[in-house]
């Protein structure tokens, strides 16, 4: 997630992405995302099991910002909010 194109980034894992993004977008989750206005879903990956997702989250969190931005740009060069693509 991001606060804006090239803005503050947040990486997380969840078993219910629609619910979790809704919570972030509406400021229902206290903490980092609420404090910094991180509301745009700019990149996501789906996994069959939560353990694999948690491991991937852990790995990405340790990447440099440059690597994270490259990952976003590869699939979403315009930094569009992808939330509507997951609720359909």
N, CA, C and O atoms as a GROMACS GRO file, in nm:
protein
  352
    1UNK      N    1   0.084  -0.116   0.000
    1UNK     CA    2   0.000   0.000   0.000
    1UNK      C    3   0.089   0.123   0.000
    1UNK      O    4   0.206   0.118   0.038
    2UNK      N    5   0.030   0.236  -0.044
    2UNK     CA    6   0.106   0.361  -0.050
    2UNK      C    7   0.016   0.478  -0.010
    2UNK      O    8  -0.106   0.470  -0.017
    3UNK      N    9   0.080   0.586   0.033
    3UNK     CA   10   0.005   0.707   0.068
    3UNK      C   11  -0.025   0.788  -0.057
    3UNK      O   12  -0.123   0.863  -0.060
    4UNK      N   13   0.058   0.775  -0.159
    4UNK     CA   14   0.045   0.847  -0.286
    4UNK      C   15   0.148   0.787  -0.381
    4UNK      O   16   0.233   0.710  -0.336
    5UNK      N   17   0.142   0.819  -0.510
    5UNK     CA   18   0.248   0.772  -0.598
    5UNK      C   19   0.385   0.815  -0.545
    5UNK      O   20   0.407   0.932  -0.515
    6UNK      N   21   0.474   0.720  -0.534
    6UNK     CA   22   0.607   0.743  -0.477
    6UNK      C   23   0.603   0.794  -0.334
    6UNK      O   24   0.698   0.858  -0.288
    7UNK      N   25   0.494   0.765  -0.264
    7UNK     CA   26   0.479   0.810  -0.125
    7UNK      C   27   0.528   0.706  -0.026
    7UNK      O   28   0.613   0.622  -0.057
    8UNK      N   29   0.473   0.713   0.092
    8UNK     CA   30   0.508   0.621   0.200
    8UNK      C   31   0.452   0.483   0.166
    8UNK      O   32   0.338   0.472   0.121
    9UNK      N   33   0.531   0.379   0.188
    9UNK     CA   34   0.491   0.242   0.156
    9UNK      C   35   0.464   0.162   0.283
    9UNK      O   36   0.524   0.184   0.388
   10UNK      N   37   0.370   0.068   0.269
   10UNK     CA   38   0.336  -0.024   0.378
   10UNK      C   39   0.322  -0.163   0.318
   10UNK      O   40   0.260  -0.179   0.212
   11UNK      N   41   0.378  -0.263   0.384
   11UNK     CA   42   0.368  -0.402   0.340
   11UNK      C   43   0.299  -0.481   0.450
   11UNK      O   44   0.335  -0.468   0.567
   12UNK      N   45   0.200  -0.562   0.412
   12UNK     CA   46   0.131  -0.643   0.511
   12UNK      C   47   0.077  -0.770   0.449
   12UNK      O   48   0.074  -0.785   0.327
   13UNK      N   49   0.034  -0.862   0.535
   13UNK     CA   50  -0.027  -0.987   0.490
   13UNK      C   51  -0.160  -1.001   0.562
   13UNK      O   52  -0.176  -0.959   0.676
   14UNK      N   53  -0.257  -1.062   0.493
   14UNK     CA   54  -0.389  -1.080   0.550
   14UNK      C   55  -0.457  -1.200   0.484
   14UNK      O   56  -0.423  -1.237   0.372
   15UNK      N   57  -0.552  -1.258   0.554
   15UNK     CA   58  -0.632  -1.366   0.494
   15UNK      C   59  -0.760  -1.311   0.431
   15UNK      O   60  -0.834  -1.385   0.367
   16UNK      N   61  -0.785  -1.180   0.449
   16UNK     CA   62  -0.905  -1.116   0.392
   16UNK      C   63  -0.867  -0.977   0.342
   16UNK      O   64  -0.882  -0.878   0.414
   17UNK      N   65  -0.817  -0.970   0.219
   17UNK     CA   66  -0.764  -0.845   0.167
   17UNK      C   67  -0.871  -0.737   0.152
   17UNK      O   68  -0.843  -0.620   0.177
   18UNK      N   69  -0.991  -0.774   0.112
   18UNK     CA   70  -1.097  -0.674   0.095
   18UNK      C   71  -1.127  -0.607   0.228
   18UNK      O   72  -1.134  -0.484   0.236
   19UNK      N   73  -1.146  -0.687   0.333
   19UNK     CA   74  -1.174  -0.631   0.465
   19UNK      C   75  -1.059  -0.544   0.514
   19UNK      O   76  -1.080  -0.434   0.565
   20UNK      N   77  -0.937  -0.595   0.498
   20UNK     CA   78  -0.821  -0.523   0.550
   20UNK      C   79  -0.799  -0.390   0.479
   20UNK      O   80  -0.770  -0.290   0.545
   21UNK      N   81  -0.812  -0.387   0.349
   21UNK     CA   82  -0.796  -0.261   0.275
   21UNK      C   83  -0.906  -0.164   0.315
   21UNK      O   84  -0.881  -0.044   0.332
   22UNK      N   85  -1.029  -0.213   0.328
   22UNK     CA   86  -1.140  -0.128   0.373
   22UNK      C   87  -1.106  -0.063   0.507
   22UNK      O   88  -1.128   0.057   0.526
   23UNK      N   89  -1.054  -0.142   0.598
   23UNK     CA   90  -1.017  -0.089   0.731
   23UNK      C   91  -0.911   0.020   0.719
   23UNK      O   92  -0.921   0.124   0.784
   24UNK      N   93  -0.810  -0.004   0.639
   24UNK     CA   94  -0.703   0.096   0.621
   24UNK      C   95  -0.758   0.223   0.556
   24UNK      O   96  -0.728   0.334   0.600
   25UNK      N   97  -0.838   0.206   0.452
   25UNK     CA   98  -0.890   0.321   0.378
   25UNK      C   99  -0.981   0.408   0.463
   25UNK      O  100  -0.991   0.529   0.442
   26UNK      N  101  -1.046   0.348   0.559
   26UNK     CA  102  -1.140   0.422   0.643
   26UNK      C  103  -1.083   0.458   0.780
   26UNK      O  104  -1.157   0.502   0.868
   27UNK      N  105  -0.955   0.440   0.798
   27UNK     CA  106  -0.890   0.479   0.922
   27UNK      C  107  -0.933   0.399   1.044
   27UNK      O  108  -0.928   0.449   1.156
   28UNK      N  109  -0.975   0.276   1.022
   28UNK     CA  110  -1.023   0.191   1.132
   28UNK      C  111  -0.910   0.118   1.203
   28UNK      O  112  -0.931   0.059   1.309
   29UNK      N  113  -0.789   0.121   1.146
   29UNK     CA  114  -0.675   0.052   1.203
   29UNK      C  115  -0.578   0.156   1.259
   29UNK      O  116  -0.514   0.229   1.183
   30UNK      N  117  -0.568   0.165   1.392
   30UNK     CA  118  -0.473   0.262   1.447
   30UNK      C  119  -0.329   0.220   1.415
   30UNK      O  120  -0.299   0.101   1.401
   31UNK      N  121  -0.242   0.317   1.405
   31UNK     CA  122  -0.102   0.285   1.382
   31UNK      C  123  -0.046   0.351   1.258
   31UNK      O  124  -0.090   0.458   1.218
   32UNK      N  125   0.052   0.285   1.198
   32UNK     CA  126   0.130   0.340   1.088
   32UNK      C  127   0.045   0.388   0.971
   32UNK      O  128   0.059   0.502   0.927
   33UNK      N  129  -0.044   0.302   0.920
   33UNK     CA  130  -0.119   0.338   0.800
   33UNK      C  131  -0.213   0.455   0.826
   33UNK      O  132  -0.230   0.541   0.738
   34UNK      N  133  -0.272   0.461   0.941
   34UNK     CA  134  -0.360   0.573   0.974
   34UNK      C  135  -0.280   0.702   0.992
   34UNK      O  136  -0.318   0.807   0.942
   35UNK      N  137  -0.170   0.692   1.064
   35UNK     CA  138  -0.086   0.808   1.091
   35UNK      C  139  -0.033   0.872   0.962
   35UNK      O  140  -0.028   0.995   0.952
   36UNK      N  141   0.005   0.791   0.865
   36UNK     CA  142   0.067   0.841   0.742
   36UNK      C  143  -0.028   0.843   0.622
   36UNK      O  144   0.017   0.871   0.510
   37UNK      N  145  -0.155   0.814   0.642
   37UNK     CA  146  -0.252   0.821   0.532
   37UNK      C  147  -0.227   0.721   0.421
   37UNK      O  148  -0.246   0.752   0.303
   38UNK      N  149  -0.184   0.602   0.458
   38UNK     CA  150  -0.156   0.498   0.359
   38UNK      C  151  -0.288   0.428   0.325
   38UNK      O  152  -0.339   0.348   0.403
   39UNK      N  153  -0.343   0.461   0.207
   39UNK     CA  154  -0.476   0.412   0.171
   39UNK      C  155  -0.486   0.351   0.032
   39UNK      O  156  -0.589   0.292  -0.002
   40UNK      N  157  -0.383   0.362  -0.048
   40UNK     CA  158  -0.388   0.314  -0.186
   40UNK      C  159  -0.329   0.173  -0.198
   40UNK      O  160  -0.215   0.149  -0.157
   41UNK      N  161  -0.406   0.083  -0.252
   41UNK     CA  162  -0.356  -0.051  -0.281
   41UNK      C  163  -0.288  -0.044  -0.418
   41UNK      O  164  -0.355  -0.038  -0.520
   42UNK      N  165  -0.155  -0.044  -0.419
   42UNK     CA  166  -0.082  -0.028  -0.545
   42UNK      C  167  -0.016  -0.157  -0.593
   42UNK      O  168   0.033  -0.163  -0.706
   43UNK      N  169  -0.014  -0.259  -0.508
   43UNK     CA  170   0.046  -0.387  -0.545
   43UNK      C  171  -0.005  -0.494  -0.449
   43UNK      O  172  -0.020  -0.468  -0.329
   44UNK      N  173  -0.030  -0.613  -0.500
   44UNK     CA  174  -0.064  -0.724  -0.412
   44UNK      C  175  -0.031  -0.856  -0.479
   44UNK      O  176  -0.023  -0.864  -0.602
   45UNK      N  177  -0.013  -0.957  -0.399
   45UNK     CA  178   0.010  -1.094  -0.444
   45UNK      C  179  -0.086  -1.183  -0.368
   45UNK      O  180  -0.117  -1.156  -0.252
   46UNK      N  181  -0.132  -1.289  -0.432
   46UNK     CA  182  -0.220  -1.386  -0.365
   46UNK      C  183  -0.145  -1.517  -0.345
   46UNK      O  184  -0.068  -1.561  -0.431
   47UNK      N  185  -0.169  -1.578  -0.230
   47UNK     CA  186  -0.109  -1.707  -0.198
   47UNK      C  187  -0.216  -1.801  -0.144
   47UNK      O  188  -0.314  -1.758  -0.084
   48UNK      N  189  -0.195  -1.929  -0.166
   48UNK     CA  190  -0.291  -2.030  -0.121
   48UNK      C  191  -0.293  -2.045   0.031
   48UNK      O  192  -0.397  -2.073   0.090
   49UNK      N  193  -0.177  -2.028   0.094
   49UNK     CA  194  -0.174  -2.044   0.240
   49UNK      C  195  -0.111  -1.922   0.306
   49UNK      O  196  -0.023  -1.857   0.249
   50UNK      N  197  -0.157  -1.892   0.426
   50UNK     CA  198  -0.115  -1.771   0.497
   50UNK      C  199   0.032  -1.776   0.535
   50UNK      O  200   0.097  -1.672   0.540
   51UNK      N  201   0.087  -1.893   0.563
   51UNK     CA  202   0.228  -1.903   0.601
   51UNK      C  203   0.320  -1.855   0.488
   51UNK      O  204   0.418  -1.786   0.513
   52UNK      N  205   0.286  -1.892   0.365
   52UNK     CA  206   0.364  -1.847   0.250
   52UNK      C  207   0.352  -1.695   0.235
   52UNK      O  208   0.450  -1.627   0.205
   53UNK      N  209   0.233  -1.643   0.255
   53UNK     CA  210   0.210  -1.499   0.247
   53UNK      C  211   0.290  -1.425   0.354
   53UNK      O  212   0.349  -1.320   0.327
   54UNK      N  213   0.291  -1.478   0.474
   54UNK     CA  214   0.365  -1.414   0.584
   54UNK      C  215   0.515  -1.416   0.556
   54UNK      O  216   0.585  -1.318   0.584
   55UNK      N  217   0.564  -1.525   0.500
   55UNK     CA  218   0.707  -1.532   0.466
   55UNK      C  219   0.741  -1.430   0.358
   55UNK      O  220   0.844  -1.363   0.365
   56UNK      N  221   0.654  -1.418   0.257
   56UNK     CA  222   0.676  -1.320   0.150
   56UNK      C  223   0.673  -1.177   0.206
   56UNK      O  224   0.756  -1.094   0.169
   57UNK      N  225   0.577  -1.150   0.294
   57UNK     CA  226   0.570  -1.019   0.359
   57UNK      C  227   0.701  -0.990   0.432
   57UNK      O  228   0.758  -0.882   0.418
   58UNK      N  229   0.748  -1.085   0.509
   58UNK     CA  230   0.873  -1.070   0.584
   58UNK      C  231   0.990  -1.037   0.491
   58UNK      O  232   1.070  -0.949   0.519
   59UNK      N  233   0.997  -1.110   0.380
   59UNK     CA  234   1.106  -1.087   0.284
   59UNK      C  235   1.098  -0.947   0.224
   59UNK      O  236   1.198  -0.875   0.221
   60UNK      N  237   0.981  -0.907   0.177
   60UNK     CA  238   0.965  -0.776   0.114
   60UNK      C  239   0.993  -0.663   0.213
   60UNK      O  240   1.052  -0.562   0.175
   61UNK      N  241   0.953  -0.679   0.337
   61UNK     CA  242   0.978  -0.575   0.437
   61UNK      C  243   1.127  -0.548   0.454
   61UNK      O  244   1.166  -0.439   0.496
   62UNK      N  245   1.210  -0.645   0.424
   62UNK     CA  246   1.354  -0.628   0.439
   62UNK      C  247   1.421  -0.578   0.310
   62UNK      O  248   1.542  -0.555   0.310
   63UNK      N  249   1.346  -0.562   0.204
   63UNK     CA  250   1.401  -0.508   0.080
   63UNK      C  251   1.422  -0.358   0.094
   63UNK      O  252   1.363  -0.294   0.181
   64UNK      N  253   1.507  -0.305   0.010
   64UNK     CA  254   1.524  -0.159   0.005
   64UNK      C  255   1.400  -0.097  -0.059
   64UNK      O  256   1.324  -0.164  -0.129
   65UNK      N  257   1.381   0.031  -0.034
   65UNK     CA  258   1.268   0.103  -0.094
   65UNK      C  259   1.276   0.094  -0.247
   65UNK      O  260   1.173   0.078  -0.313
   66UNK      N  261   1.396   0.104  -0.302
   66UNK     CA  262   1.413   0.098  -0.447
   66UNK      C  263   1.358  -0.032  -0.504
   66UNK      O  264   1.290  -0.030  -0.607
   67UNK      N  265   1.386  -0.144  -0.439
   67UNK     CA  266   1.334  -0.273  -0.486
   67UNK      C  267   1.182  -0.278  -0.478
   67UNK      O  268   1.117  -0.329  -0.569
   68UNK      N  269   1.127  -0.225  -0.369
   68UNK     CA  270   0.981  -0.224  -0.354
   68UNK      C  271   0.916  -0.140  -0.463
   68UNK      O  272   0.814  -0.179  -0.521
   69UNK      N  273   0.974  -0.024  -0.490
   69UNK     CA  274   0.920   0.064  -0.595
   69UNK      C  275   0.928  -0.004  -0.731
   69UNK      O  276   0.834   0.005  -0.810
   70UNK      N  277   1.036  -0.071  -0.759
   70UNK     CA  278   1.050  -0.145  -0.887
   70UNK      C  279   0.942  -0.252  -0.901
   70UNK      O  280   0.887  -0.271  -1.009
   71UNK      N  281   0.912  -0.320  -0.792
   71UNK     CA  282   0.807  -0.422  -0.793
   71UNK      C  283   0.672  -0.359  -0.829
   71UNK      O  284   0.598  -0.413  -0.911
   72UNK      N  285   0.642  -0.246  -0.768
   72UNK     CA  286   0.517  -0.175  -0.798
   72UNK      C  287   0.516  -0.130  -0.944
   72UNK      O  288   0.419  -0.153  -1.016
   73UNK      N  289   0.623  -0.065  -0.987
   73UNK     CA  290   0.630  -0.011  -1.123
   73UNK      C  291   0.618  -0.118  -1.230
   73UNK      O  292   0.566  -0.093  -1.338
   74UNK      N  293   0.667  -0.237  -1.201
   74UNK     CA  294   0.660  -0.346  -1.299
   74UNK      C  295   0.515  -0.377  -1.338
   74UNK      O  296   0.485  -0.397  -1.455
   75UNK      N  297   0.426  -0.380  -1.239
   75UNK     CA  298   0.286  -0.417  -1.264
   75UNK      C  299   0.188  -0.300  -1.262
   75UNK      O  300   0.077  -0.310  -1.312
   76UNK      N  301   0.230  -0.188  -1.203
   76UNK     CA  302   0.139  -0.075  -1.186
   76UNK      C  303   0.218   0.056  -1.202
   76UNK      O  304   0.233   0.131  -1.106
   77UNK      N  305   0.267   0.084  -1.323
   77UNK     CA  306   0.353   0.201  -1.343
   77UNK      C  307   0.287   0.335  -1.314
   77UNK      O  308   0.355   0.435  -1.290
   78UNK      N  309   0.156   0.339  -1.316
   78UNK     CA  310   0.085   0.464  -1.288
   78UNK      C  311   0.041   0.476  -1.142
   78UNK      O  312  -0.024   0.573  -1.104
   79UNK      N  313   0.077   0.379  -1.061
   79UNK     CA  314   0.042   0.377  -0.919
   79UNK      C  315  -0.109   0.390  -0.899
   79UNK      O  316  -0.154   0.461  -0.809
   80UNK      N  317  -0.187   0.324  -0.983
   80UNK     CA  318  -0.333   0.328  -0.970
   80UNK      C  319  -0.375   0.252  -0.845
   80UNK      O  320  -0.309   0.156  -0.804
   81UNK      N  321  -0.485   0.296  -0.784
   81UNK     CA  322  -0.542   0.225  -0.669
   81UNK      C  323  -0.611   0.100  -0.721
   81UNK      O  324  -0.704   0.109  -0.801
   82UNK      N  325  -0.568  -0.016  -0.678
   82UNK     CA  326  -0.618  -0.144  -0.728
   82UNK      C  327  -0.735  -0.200  -0.644
   82UNK      O  328  -0.782  -0.310  -0.671
   83UNK      N  329  -0.781  -0.126  -0.547
   83UNK     CA  330  -0.886  -0.176  -0.458
   83UNK      C  331  -1.009  -0.221  -0.536
   83UNK      O  332  -1.063  -0.328  -0.508
   84UNK      N  333  -1.053  -0.143  -0.634
   84UNK     CA  334  -1.172  -0.179  -0.709
   84UNK      C  335  -1.155  -0.308  -0.788
   84UNK      O  336  -1.253  -0.375  -0.819
   85UNK      N  337  -1.032  -0.344  -0.821
   85UNK     CA  338  -1.009  -0.467  -0.896
   85UNK      C  339  -1.026  -0.592  -0.809
   85UNK      O  340  -1.046  -0.702  -0.861
   86UNK      N  341  -1.017  -0.576  -0.678
   86UNK     CA  342  -1.029  -0.694  -0.591
   86UNK      C  343  -1.169  -0.711  -0.533
   86UNK      O  344  -1.201  -0.818  -0.481
   87UNK      N  345  -1.253  -0.607  -0.541
   87UNK     CA  346  -1.388  -0.619  -0.481
   87UNK      C  347  -1.491  -0.665  -0.582
   87UNK      O  348  -1.608  -0.684  -0.547
   88UNK      N  349  -1.451  -0.683  -0.707
   88UNK     CA  350  -1.546  -0.726  -0.811
   88UNK      C  351  -1.564  -0.874  -0.812
   88UNK      O  352  -1.640  -0.927  -0.893
   0.00000   0.00000   0.00000
